């Protein structure tokens, strides 16, 4: 709750001083915080959509990709999986073009959630482990990947989970992106 209040205050200040970048960042933060607090998903969606619009207006492509990846997570929470998939694929492609690892890793996590929901928990575990072990993984993304991996403890055998983790260690970002964009020769 304190983080939400801080971001709400930051949004007001950013608007007052006409800092569009700060405004986009605060909308993105609020969307992410509201999602994490299990708050109103429509409110989270609204903030993230505002972040996307503002970041687009100021040509902050990394900001757009990050807000898109967070919006994909919200859309999964709202049960709109087709829209989530489209948004996350867009975020993945934009982040990859920019070489922006944070939105790229977040997109991989939530695409992995869709893959799990599609009945491929081993593949999802491989993706989540890849993200978790990546040297550029931030604290929030690491926590998300760990939580998702923990959800599979009762679904996969210890051996299957260990194999997925081991496989993830040999993957590159390009391997993972290719696997998620339909390249059938990818090792994921």
C-alpha positions as CSV (number, residue, x, y, z in Angstrom):
1,X,0.0,0.0,0.0
2,X,2.9,2.4,0.7
3,X,4.3,1.8,-2.7
4,X,0.9,2.5,-4.3
5,X,0.6,5.8,-2.3
6,X,4.2,6.8,-3.3
7,X,3.4,6.1,-7.0
8,X,0.1,8.0,-6.8
9,X,2.0,11.0,-5.4
10,X,4.7,10.6,-8.0
11,X,2.0,10.6,-10.7
12,X,0.6,13.9,-9.4
13,X,4.0,15.5,-9.2
14,X,4.9,14.3,-12.7
15,X,1.7,15.8,-14.1
16,X,2.3,19.1,-12.3
17,X,5.9,19.5,-13.6
18,X,4.8,18.1,-17.0
19,X,7.3,15.2,-16.9
20,X,5.7,12.8,-19.4
21,X,8.3,10.1,-18.9
22,X,7.7,10.2,-15.1
23,X,4.0,10.1,-15.7
24,X,4.3,7.0,-17.9
25,X,6.6,5.4,-15.3
26,X,4.2,6.1,-12.5
27,X,1.2,4.7,-14.5
28,X,3.3,1.6,-15.2
29,X,4.2,1.3,-11.5
30,X,0.6,1.7,-10.4
31,X,-0.6,-1.0,-12.8
32,X,2.0,-3.4,-11.6
33,X,1.4,-2.6,-7.9
34,X,-2.3,-2.9,-8.2
35,X,-1.9,-6.3,-9.9
36,X,0.5,-7.4,-7.1
37,X,-1.9,-6.3,-4.4
38,X,-4.7,-8.3,-6.1
39,X,-6.5,-5.1,-6.6
40,X,-9.0,-4.0,-9.2
41,X,-7.6,-5.5,-12.5
42,X,-9.6,-3.0,-14.6
43,X,-7.8,-0.1,-12.7
44,X,-4.5,-1.8,-13.2
45,X,-5.3,-2.2,-16.9
46,X,-6.3,1.5,-17.2
47,X,-3.0,2.6,-15.7
48,X,-1.0,0.3,-18.0
49,X,-2.9,1.5,-21.1
50,X,-2.2,5.1,-20.1
51,X,1.5,4.2,-19.6
52,X,1.6,2.7,-23.1
53,X,-0.1,5.8,-24.7
54,X,2.2,8.3,-23.0
55,X,5.4,6.3,-23.6
56,X,4.4,6.0,-27.2
57,X,3.8,9.7,-27.5
58,X,7.3,10.5,-26.2
59,X,8.8,7.6,-28.2
60,X,9.9,5.6,-25.2
61,X,9.9,2.2,-26.9
62,X,11.3,0.4,-23.8
63,X,8.6,2.0,-21.7
64,X,6.0,0.8,-24.1
65,X,7.4,-2.7,-24.1
66,X,7.6,-2.9,-20.3
67,X,4.0,-1.6,-19.9
68,X,2.8,-4.1,-22.6
69,X,4.4,-7.0,-20.7
70,X,2.7,-5.9,-17.5
71,X,-0.6,-5.5,-19.3
72,X,-0.2,-9.0,-20.6
73,X,0.0,-10.3,-17.0
74,X,-3.2,-8.3,-16.1
75,X,-5.0,-9.7,-19.1
76,X,-4.1,-13.2,-18.0
77,X,-5.6,-12.3,-14.6
78,X,-8.7,-11.0,-16.3
79,X,-9.0,-14.3,-18.2
80,X,-8.6,-12.7,-21.6
81,X,-5.9,-15.1,-22.8
82,X,-6.1,-14.4,-26.5
83,X,-5.7,-10.7,-25.9
84,X,-2.9,-11.4,-23.4
85,X,-1.1,-13.6,-26.0
86,X,-1.3,-10.8,-28.6
87,X,-0.1,-8.2,-26.2
88,X,2.8,-10.3,-24.9
89,X,4.0,-11.2,-28.4
90,X,4.0,-7.5,-29.3
91,X,5.9,-6.8,-26.1
92,X,8.4,-9.6,-26.8
93,X,9.1,-8.4,-30.3
94,X,9.4,-4.7,-29.3
95,X,11.7,-5.5,-26.4
96,X,13.8,-7.8,-28.5
97,X,14.2,-5.1,-31.2
98,X,15.3,-2.6,-28.6
99,X,17.6,-5.1,-26.8
100,X,15.6,-4.2,-23.6
101,X,16.1,-7.2,-21.3
102,X,13.7,-6.3,-18.5
103,X,10.5,-6.1,-20.7
104,X,11.9,-9.1,-22.7
105,X,12.3,-11.3,-19.6
106,X,8.9,-10.2,-18.2
107,X,7.2,-11.1,-21.6
108,X,8.9,-14.5,-21.5
109,X,7.5,-15.1,-18.0
110,X,3.9,-14.3,-18.9
111,X,4.1,-16.1,-22.3
112,X,5.3,-19.1,-20.2
113,X,2.2,-18.8,-18.1
114,X,0.1,-19.0,-21.2
115,X,2.1,-22.1,-22.3
116,X,1.5,-23.6,-18.9
117,X,-2.2,-22.9,-19.2
118,X,-2.1,-24.5,-22.7
119,X,-0.9,-27.8,-21.0
120,X,2.9,-27.6,-21.4
121,X,4.2,-27.2,-17.8
122,X,7.7,-28.6,-18.7
123,X,8.2,-26.0,-21.4
124,X,6.9,-23.3,-19.0
125,X,9.3,-24.4,-16.3
126,X,12.2,-24.2,-18.8
127,X,11.2,-20.6,-19.7
128,X,10.7,-19.5,-16.1
129,X,14.0,-21.1,-15.0
130,X,15.8,-19.4,-17.9
131,X,14.4,-16.0,-16.8
132,X,15.2,-16.7,-13.1
133,X,18.8,-17.6,-13.9
134,X,19.4,-14.8,-16.4
135,X,22.1,-12.3,-15.2
136,X,19.9,-9.3,-16.0
137,X,16.8,-10.5,-14.1
138,X,15.6,-7.9,-11.7
139,X,14.2,-8.6,-8.2
140,X,10.6,-8.4,-9.2
141,X,11.0,-10.6,-12.2
142,X,13.0,-13.1,-10.2
143,X,10.3,-13.3,-7.6
144,X,7.6,-13.8,-10.2
145,X,9.6,-16.6,-11.9
146,X,10.3,-18.3,-8.5
147,X,6.6,-18.2,-7.6
148,X,5.6,-19.6,-10.9
149,X,8.2,-22.4,-10.6
150,X,6.9,-23.2,-7.1
151,X,3.4,-23.7,-8.5
152,X,4.8,-26.6,-10.6
153,X,6.2,-28.5,-7.6
154,X,2.9,-30.4,-7.3
155,X,2.4,-30.7,-11.1
156,X,5.8,-32.0,-12.3
157,X,8.0,-34.7,-10.9
158,X,11.2,-33.6,-9.2
159,X,13.1,-35.2,-12.1
160,X,11.1,-33.3,-14.8
161,X,11.5,-30.0,-13.0
162,X,15.2,-30.6,-12.5
163,X,15.6,-31.5,-16.2
164,X,13.7,-28.3,-17.2
165,X,16.0,-26.2,-15.0
166,X,19.1,-27.9,-16.4
167,X,17.9,-27.4,-20.0
168,X,17.3,-23.7,-19.3
169,X,21.0,-23.2,-18.4
170,X,22.1,-23.9,-22.0
171,X,19.6,-21.5,-23.6
172,X,20.3,-18.1,-25.0
173,X,17.9,-15.2,-25.3
174,X,17.8,-15.8,-29.1
175,X,16.8,-19.5,-28.5
176,X,14.0,-18.5,-26.2
177,X,12.7,-15.7,-28.5
178,X,12.8,-18.0,-31.5
179,X,10.9,-20.7,-29.6
180,X,8.2,-18.2,-28.7
181,X,7.9,-16.7,-32.1
182,X,7.2,-20.0,-33.8
183,X,10.7,-21.3,-34.9
184,X,10.2,-25.1,-34.7
185,X,14.0,-25.8,-34.6
186,X,14.4,-23.9,-31.4
187,X,15.6,-26.0,-28.4
188,X,12.9,-24.8,-26.1
